[in-house]
Amino acid sequence: MDKLTQPFSNVQMELLKVFSYNLENSELLELKKVIANYFAQRAIKAANKVWDEKGWTDDDVDRMLNTKMKR
């Protein structure tokens, strides 16, 4: 018999437990901003890591922006 998989991720389950009540619209908007900021900061940190590992300069980035790059 196949093992049943959980339909939600661990993050979704935790949020469901924590927020099992309704928020005011303003509170919901504030929460969305906090979550968006969290993921934006993670993306910035990852990008900075690659930047440092590659030793890129502003000139390198300008060149990349003006070049058609294929995967």
C-alpha positions in Angstrom: 0.0 0.0 0.0 1.3 3.5 -0.9 2.2 5.8 1.9 -0.2 8.7 2.1 1.5 12.0 1.6 0.5 15.1 3.5 -1.3 17.6 1.2 0.4 20.6 2.9 4.0 21.6 3.3 5.5 21.9 6.8 5.3 25.7 6.5 1.6 25.6 5.5 0.8 23.3 8.4 2.5 25.6 10.9 0.7 28.6 9.5 -2.6 26.8 9.7 -2.0 26.0 13.4 -0.8 29.5 14.3 -3.5 31.4 12.4 -6.6 29.4 13.0 -8.5 32.6 13.5 -9.5 35.5 11.2 -7.3 38.6 11.0 -8.5 42.0 10.3 -7.8 43.1 6.7 -5.1 45.5 7.9 -3.4 42.7 10.0 -3.6 40.3 7.0 -1.9 42.9 4.8 0.8 43.5 7.4 1.4 39.7 7.7 1.7 39.4 3.9 4.3 42.2 3.9 6.3 40.4 6.6 6.3 37.1 4.7 7.2 38.9 1.4 10.0 40.7 3.2 11.3 37.4 4.6 11.5 35.8 1.2 13.0 38.9 -0.4 15.8 39.0 2.2 16.5 35.3 1.5 16.7 36.0 -2.2 19.0 39.0 -1.6 21.3 36.9 0.6 21.5 34.1 -2.0 22.2 36.6 -4.7 24.9 38.3 -2.6 26.5 34.9 -2.0 26.7 34.2 -5.7 28.0 37.7 -6.4 30.8 37.2 -3.9 31.6 33.6 -5.1 31.8 34.8 -8.7 33.8 37.9 -7.9 31.4 40.0 -10.0 31.7 43.8 -10.4 29.1 46.4 -11.4 30.7 46.2 -14.9 30.0 42.5 -15.1 26.4 43.0 -14.2 26.0 45.8 -16.8 27.4 43.5 -19.4 25.0 40.7 -18.4 22.1 43.1 -18.6 23.0 44.0 -22.1 23.6 40.5 -23.4 21.0 37.9 -24.5 21.8 35.0 -22.3 20.5 31.5 -22.9 20.1 28.8 -20.3 
